[in-house]
Amino acid sequence: MKRRLVIYLDETWPARPSAPWVLLDDRDRVLESGSSEPRHWPAAHLCEAVLGGTQCAGLQVRLPRSGRREQDSLLRYALEERLIGDVEQQHLTVVDRRPATDGIQITVLVTARSRLRALLAQLQAISRPPSRMVSELQASPVEPDAWTLCIGPGGHWILRMDAQPALALDAASAADTIAMLLQQARGSGEAPSSLTIRAAHGIPTPDTALLHATTGLKLNVGPEYPWWASMHGSDDLLHDEFCPGGARSGPLASMRAPALVAFGTACLFLAAGAAEVVWQKQQLAELEDRMQRIFVTAVPNTPAIAPALQLQRTLDEVRGRHGQLRSDDFLSLLERLTEAAGRNVRHTLRRVTFEGRSLTLGFDPASSGQGEPIAADLEGLGYTVRMERDPAPTLTLTRRNTP
């Protein structure tokens, strides 16, 4: 039989180390109960905790319809106006999502991250790390057609109106707050038929005459408030950064190591790729700098607009003055064309003409798509290519040597 220890932690713990607790069996039957310091807590296989009183706040916000990731991002922006402190310092637990007429309504429990860290650190230090932790705002019981006022072990007043998280009330002003909420419920046609009061063991029941006079509701004194009884139906606050190590076991745990290896390998490849890109950019910058120096030396007093093309044009002019072959002469253009076309035009080429530094090829009318792949290759090599299809397919090649 597995024994489960459930501890009630109010805002004074661990400064006041004594805390109420119950020891349950695997059928949730109470074996022992009490209130004592941690050294007197009974041994158990599992430890769970109820976060009592005002340590959590239940809020509802409306967001536009969107995906789950977008909702999680918008949620923090929507809560900024509802919270006094920085929303980034709060731990959010979404307990309900439901469609609304103008979007989606989200109910969330808000808990201070610093408080959760302090509680978990102290429980870990005394070798009582909790496997689950829930808010009393969800753990208090729900009754159909009635509101429930629960008085917890720490004396906190918890008002549960429906299945959503309850409200933590100040005992001094609780009657007036309940009267105001009742008036709002009557305006929307959701007023309860009665108010049931339940107090934890050893906690006195509040003055029902004052509550009845203020609210006008029928009051029922119910059985003792079992603050631990709704643990299974409550949302666990220990998720994301507060997820206990044991909760990570299961089918996904076996995938964790391979996933980390894959992630590390991907990061390594990304780092290598980034280093390669940086190196190539450095090499390109060095080549451009070298070309600039050559250009300034070879073509002085000339602005550098497109140094590579300008150098090619100057080289062609020098070669022409010395009777050498230019890059835009017939033989040079024919050589480039032969390299690009290969034997693909062997049976389709019908005419070759050279005029005005332009080489023109005429193809067989039946091969209308013959010149396109050749044109793409030549344009990548720095040539201007013009395709015509009427009356017969032709390709005109010109050296792109002007900036």
N, C-alpha and C positions, 0 to 999 in steps of 0.2 A: 504494500500500500504506500503510495506516494503522499507525503505530507507537504502542504502548501501553507506558507506563512504570509499573511496579508497585514501590512502595517499602515496605519493612518498617520500621515505626516502633515502637521499644520505648519503655519509660517514661523512658529517659534522653535521648530526642530532644525538643527541639533543643539541650539543654545540651551533649550530645555530638553534634555535627552530622553525623558520618559515619553512614550508614545503608546496609544492603544493598538492592539493587535488581536488577530484571531488565527487559530491553527485549524486548517481544513483537511479533510481526507480527499481522495480522488473522486468522491461523489459530492463534494462541496458541503459535507456535513461538518458542523463545528465540533472539533475535538477538545480544544481549550480556547480560552480567551482571557484577556487581561490588559493591563496598562503598566508598563515598566520600562526601565532603561535597557539598552541593547544587550547588556551582559546577561539579562534574565530572559531574553527572548528564547523560545524553544527551538530546538533543532528542526530543520525541514529540508526537503529536497529542493524546493523552489521558494523564492522570496518575491513577493509582489508588493506594490505600494499604491495607496490612494492619496492623491495630492489634494488636501482639504482646503476649504474656505476660498479666499480670494486670490489664491496663487495662480489661478487661471481665469481667463475671461472668455465668454462665448459671444462671438460677433457674427452678424450676417451682412453680407455685401452682395450687390448685384453687379455682374460683369456682362459685357457684350458677348454674344455667342462666338466661340473660337475654340481652337484645339486645346488639349489638356496642358501642353507646355506654355501656350500663350496665356491661359488662365492663371497658371502658377506665377507667371511674371507680372500680370496685371494685378494679382491679388495684393501684393505688397504695396503697390501704388494706391490701391483703393483703401487700404488700411491706414495709410499715413495720416489721414485727417481724423481717424477714429481713435488713434493712440496718442498718449501724452509723450512717451519716449520714442526713441529711434526704432523704426520698424525692423531694421537690420539686426537689432539686439534681441529680437523676439523669435521664439520658436513657434512655428505655425503647424497646426494639425487640422487638416480638412476632415470634417466629420460628415458632411452632407453636400451633395450637388443635386440641384433639381431645376428643371426648366422653368422659366418665368416668361411673362408676356413680352418683356423687353430685353430678354437675354437669358442669363442663368443666375440663380441664387445659390451662393456658397455660404455654408456655415463653418466657422473655423474656431478652434480653441487656440488662444494666444497665451504663451507661457514665457517668462523671461529666461533667456539662455543662461544667464549667470546663476539663476536659482537652480536650474536643472543640473548645471555643472557642479555646484556646491553639494547638492543632495547626493548625486551619484558618486562624487569623490569620497564623501563621508561614509556612504554605505559600502563602497569598495574597501575603504580602510578598515571597517569592522567585519569584513568578510561576509557581508550580506548584500551582494550586488543583485539588484532586482531584474527579473526577466521581463516584467511588464510594469508599467506605471500608468495609471489612469487618473482623470480628474473627477473630483466629487460632483462636479456639475453634470457629469454623465452618469455617475454611479448611483445617484439618488433615484428612487423608484418612480415609475409613472403609473397613474391611475386613470382609467377612461372616464371622460366627462367630469373630471374633478381636478383641482389643483392640489399639489402636495407641498406642504411646508415641513421640511426636515431640519431638525436641530442636531448637528453633528457632534462628535465626541469633543471637539474643541469649543463648542458653544456657538458655532456659526449657523446662521439661518440660510437655508437653501430652498428657493422656491422653484418647483418644477411645474411648468404649465402644459407642456406637450412633450413630444419625443425629442425636441431640440435640447441643447444644453441648457441647464437651469441658470438661475440668477443667484448670486451671493448677495444677501441683504445685510444691512447694518441693523442690529437688533433694536436700537433706539428709534429708528425711523421706518422700521419694516412695515408697520400697520399702514402708514400713509402711502408708502410705495406700492403696497398691494392694492390699496384703494384706487390709486391712479391707474395701475395696470388693469384693474377690473373695469374701470370706466372705459378704457380703450377697447377692451375685449367686448364689452356690451355694444359699443358703437359699430363693431365689425360683425356682430352676431356670433361671437365665439366665447361668450361668458360661461364659466363653469357652473355646475349645479351646487357644488359645495367645496369646502376647503378642508382637507384632511391634514391633521398635525401629527407628526411622528417624531419622537425624540430618541436619541441613542441611549444605550444603557447608562444609567446614573445621571442623566441630564434632565432637569426639571422641565415640565411642559409650560410654555408661556401662558400669560393671562388671556384666556379665550374670550372673556367678557369685553376686553378692550378691542380685540381683533374683530369681534362680531359687531360692536358698536361702530367701528370705523369703516368696515367693509360691507356690512349687511349680509354677509354670506352665512350659509349654514355651515357650522363647524363640527367636524368629527375628530375625535381623538383616536388615532389608529394605534396599532401595535408598535413595539420598539422599532426604531430605524436601523435596519441592517446595512450599514454603510459599505460592506464588502460584497453584498449579494449580487450586484449588477456588474461585476468585473468582466464577465465574458462578453457582455453586450456593449462594452465601452471601447472606445478607440485607444490604442496604445500610444502614449506620448513619446515612447522611446523609438524613434525612427530617424532616418538620415544620420546626422552626425552623432546622435545619442543611441544608435542601435547597438544593443549588447552583442558581444562576440558570438554567443551561442545562437543568436537569431539568424546568423549568417549560414548556419549549417543547413543541409538539405541538398536537393539536386543541383542548385546553382553553385554550391561550394566546390564541387568537383571541377567546375568550369573556370574557377577563379584563377588558378595557376596558369593554365593554358592561355587564358585571356590576357593575363599580365605579360606572359612571354610574347604573345602576338602584339600587344600594345608596345612593348619595349622594342620589338623588331621594327614595327612601323615607325616609331620615333627615330630609330637609328637610320632607317632609309630616308626619312624626311630630313634629318640632319645632314646626311651625306648629299642629298639632292640640293639642299640649301647651300652647302659648301661648294658644290659644283657650279651652281648658278653664280655665286659670288666670284669664284675663280674665273668663269667665262666672262663676266662683266669686267673684271680686272684686265683680262687679256684683250678684250675689245677696246677698252679705254686706252691701253698701251698701243694697240694698232692704230687707233684713230689719232693719237698723239704723234706717232711716228709718221703717219701719212700727212699730218698737218706740217710737220717739220720739212718733209720732202717737198711738199707743195710750195712752201714759202721759199725754199731754195731753188726749185725748178721754175717756178712762175712768180717772180718777184713783182711787187706793186700790183697784185691782182687779188681782189677780195675772194675769200674761200666760201663759195656758196655750196658746191657739191664737189669736194676735192677729188674724189675718185674719177668722176666723169670729166672734170676739167683736166686732170692729168692725162687721161686717155686721149682727149681731143688734142692736147699739146703734143703728145707723143706721135699721134697720127700726122700732125702738121710737120714735125721734124722728119719723120720717116718719108713723107711725101716729097720734101725738099731734097732728100738724099736718094730718091728713086727706089725706096724700099716699100714693101707691102704694108698697106694700112689695114686697120681692123675692119674698115667698111669697104674694102676692095672686093671684087668678085670672088677671088679665090678664098679669102678669109671668110666671107659670108657662106660660100658653098661648103667650106670645111665644117663650119658650125652646124649648118643644116644637115650635112651628112651624119655628124655625130648624134644629132637629135632624132633624125628620122630613121637611120639605119637602113634596113631592107624593107621597111614597112611600105615604102612608096615605089617599090621596084616595078610593079605591074600597073600602077595607077597614075604615075607622073607622065604628063603629056607635053609640057612646055616649060622651059627655063629661060628667063630674060633678066638682063641687068641694065638698069638705067637710073642715072641720078643717085648713085650710092644705094640703090634699092634692088634687092634680088626678089624676083617674082616667080612663083611656081604655079603651073596650071595642072589641075588634076582631071582625071576622067570624070565626066558628069555622073556616072553611076556610083562614085565613091564620095558622097556628099559629106560624110563625117571624118574623112581621112586627115584633114589638117588640124583639127582641134587639139589632139594630144601633142602634136609637134609644136603648135603655137604655145601651149602651156609651158613646155620645157624651155623653149627659146626665150620667153619673157622672163623666166627665172634666171637666165644667164645674162640679162641686161640688154636685150634686144626689143625693139618695137615691132610688133606683129599685127598685121591687118588682114582679116579674113573677109572674102567676098564669095557669094554663092551664085550669082547671076552674071552672065548666062551660064558660066561653068565655074566650079570651085577653084579659087585662087588664094595663094598665101603670099603676102608681100613682107619681106624681112628687111629691117633697117637697123643699123647700129645706133643705140641710144647713147650718144656721146656728147650731148649738150646739156648743161645744167638747167 
